[in-house]
Structure formats: C-alpha cells, structure tokens
Amino acid sequence: MPPKKAKAVLPSIAWDADDNALVWQLIAEITKPANLKVLCGKTKHEVSNPFTDK
C-alpha cells in the first residue's frame, strides 16, 4: 500500500480583524442569488425538473 500523502494545513483566519470585515464580506457573497441557491438549495415552491433545469 502506498504511503499516505501529507494533508495541507489550513491557515487560521482572523475573522474579527478590521471590524469583522471578512464576516461581512462572506455574508455579502452568501446572499448573492447564485451562491444562495448553491449553498442552501431550492426553496419549497421551486420544483426540480431534470428536463428543463440547466
């Protein structure tokens, strides 16, 4: 069995720096319609149709 690859260590993020600027930037990106649908899925009134969805 080959040796396991070393996992990359993620850097720590200073979320509270610059008056929480990164938090607000993340919220702004999440609330964009394209990102919201990807992250949260469709709403109850939206029906998934594999023949018309692109």
C-alpha distances in whole Angstrom, upper triangle without the diagonal:
4,7,9,12,15,18,21,24,27,30,33,36,39,40,44,45,48,49,46,46,42,43,46,44,41,44,45,42,41,45,45,45,42,40,42,41,37,37,39,39,43,46,47,50,47,46,43,44,41,44,46,43,42
4,6,9,12,15,18,21,24,27,30,33,37,38,42,42,45,47,44,43,40,41,44,42,39,42,43,40,40,43,43,44,41,38,40,40,36,36,38,39,42,45,47,49,47,46,43,44,41,44,45,42,41
4,6,9,12,15,18,21,24,27,30,34,35,39,39,42,44,41,41,37,38,41,40,37,40,42,39,38,42,42,43,40,37,39,39,35,35,37,38,42,45,46,49,47,46,43,44,42,45,46,43,41
4,6,9,12,15,18,21,24,27,30,32,35,36,39,41,38,38,34,35,38,36,33,36,38,35,35,38,39,39,37,34,36,36,32,31,34,35,38,41,43,46,43,43,40,42,39,42,43,40,38
4,6,9,12,15,19,22,24,28,30,33,33,36,38,35,35,31,32,35,33,31,34,36,33,32,36,36,37,34,32,34,34,30,29,32,33,37,40,42,45,42,42,39,41,38,41,42,39,37
4,6,9,12,15,18,21,25,27,30,30,33,35,32,32,29,30,33,31,29,32,34,31,31,35,35,37,34,31,33,34,30,29,32,33,37,40,42,45,43,43,40,42,40,43,43,40,38
4,6,9,13,15,18,22,23,27,27,30,32,29,29,25,26,29,28,25,28,30,28,27,31,32,33,31,28,30,30,27,25,28,30,34,36,39,41,39,40,37,39,37,40,40,37,35
4,6,9,13,15,19,21,24,24,27,29,26,26,22,24,27,25,23,26,28,25,25,29,30,31,29,26,28,29,26,24,28,29,33,36,38,41,39,39,37,39,37,40,40,36,34
4,6,9,12,16,18,21,21,24,26,23,24,20,22,25,23,21,25,27,25,25,28,29,31,29,26,28,29,26,24,27,30,33,36,38,41,39,40,38,40,39,42,41,38,36
4,7,9,13,14,18,18,21,23,20,20,16,18,21,20,18,21,23,21,21,25,26,28,26,23,25,26,23,21,25,27,31,33,36,38,37,38,36,38,37,40,39,36,34
4,6,10,12,15,15,18,20,17,18,15,16,20,18,17,20,22,21,21,25,26,29,27,24,26,28,25,23,26,29,32,34,37,40,38,40,38,40,39,42,41,38,36
4,7,9,12,12,15,17,15,15,13,14,18,17,16,19,21,20,21,24,25,28,27,24,25,28,25,23,25,28,32,34,37,39,38,39,38,41,40,43,42,38,37
4,6,9,9,12,14,11,12,9,11,14,13,12,16,18,17,18,21,22,25,25,21,23,25,23,21,24,27,30,31,35,37,36,38,37,39,39,42,41,37,35
4,5,6,9,11,9,10,8,10,13,13,13,16,18,18,19,22,23,27,26,23,24,27,26,23,25,29,32,33,36,38,37,40,39,42,42,44,43,39,38
4,6,9,9,6,8,6,6,10,10,10,12,15,15,16,18,20,24,24,20,21,24,23,20,22,26,29,30,33,35,34,37,36,39,39,42,40,37,35
4,7,6,4,7,8,8,10,12,13,14,16,18,18,20,22,26,26,23,23,27,26,23,25,29,31,32,35,37,37,39,39,42,42,45,43,40,39
4,6,5,7,8,9,11,12,14,15,17,18,20,21,23,27,27,24,25,29,28,25,27,31,33,34,37,39,38,41,41,44,44,46,44,41,39
4,6,5,8,10,11,11,14,15,16,18,20,21,23,26,27,24,25,29,28,26,28,31,34,34,38,39,39,41,41,44,44,47,44,41,39
4,6,9,9,9,11,13,14,15,18,19,20,22,26,27,24,24,28,28,25,27,30,33,33,36,38,37,40,40,43,44,46,44,41,39
4,6,5,7,9,10,11,13,15,16,17,19,23,24,21,21,25,24,22,23,27,29,29,33,34,34,37,37,40,41,43,41,37,36
4,5,5,6,9,10,11,12,14,16,17,21,22,19,20,23,23,21,23,26,28,29,32,34,33,36,36,39,39,41,39,36,34
4,5,5,6,9,10,11,12,14,16,19,20,17,18,21,20,18,20,24,26,27,31,32,31,34,33,36,37,39,37,33,32
4,5,5,6,9,10,11,12,15,18,19,16,16,20,19,16,18,22,24,25,28,30,29,32,32,35,35,38,36,32,31
4,5,5,6,9,10,11,13,16,18,15,15,19,19,17,18,22,24,24,27,29,28,31,31,34,35,37,35,31,30
4,5,5,6,9,10,11,15,16,13,14,18,17,16,18,21,23,24,27,29,28,30,30,33,33,35,33,30,28
4,5,5,6,9,10,14,14,11,12,15,14,12,15,18,20,21,25,26,25,28,27,30,31,33,31,27,26
4,5,5,6,9,12,13,11,10,14,14,12,13,17,19,19,22,24,23,26,26,29,30,32,30,27,26
4,6,5,7,10,12,10,10,14,15,13,15,17,19,20,23,24,23,26,26,29,30,32,29,26,25
4,6,6,9,9,7,8,12,12,11,13,15,17,19,22,23,22,25,24,27,27,29,27,23,22
4,6,8,9,6,6,9,9,8,9,12,14,15,19,20,19,22,22,24,25,27,25,22,21
4,6,8,7,6,9,11,10,10,13,14,14,18,19,18,21,21,24,25,27,25,21,21
4,6,5,6,9,10,10,12,13,14,15,19,19,18,20,20,23,24,25,23,19,19
4,6,5,6,9,10,10,11,11,12,16,16,14,17,17,19,20,22,19,16,16
4,6,6,7,9,10,10,11,13,17,17,15,17,16,18,18,20,18,14,13
4,5,5,6,8,9,11,14,17,18,16,18,17,20,20,22,20,17,16
4,5,5,6,7,9,10,14,15,14,16,16,19,20,22,20,17,17
4,6,5,5,6,8,12,13,11,13,12,15,16,19,17,13,13
4,6,6,8,11,15,16,14,15,14,16,16,19,17,14,13
4,6,9,12,15,17,15,17,16,19,19,22,21,17,17
4,7,8,11,14,13,15,14,18,19,22,20,17,17
4,7,9,12,10,11,10,14,15,18,17,13,14
4,7,8,6,8,8,12,14,16,15,12,14
4,6,5,8,10,14,16,19,17,15,17
4,6,8,10,14,17,19,18,16,19
4,6,10,13,16,18,16,15,18
4,7,9,13,14,12,11,14
4,6,10,12,10,10,13
4,6,9,8,7,10
4,5,6,6,9
4,6,5,8
4,6,8
4,6
4
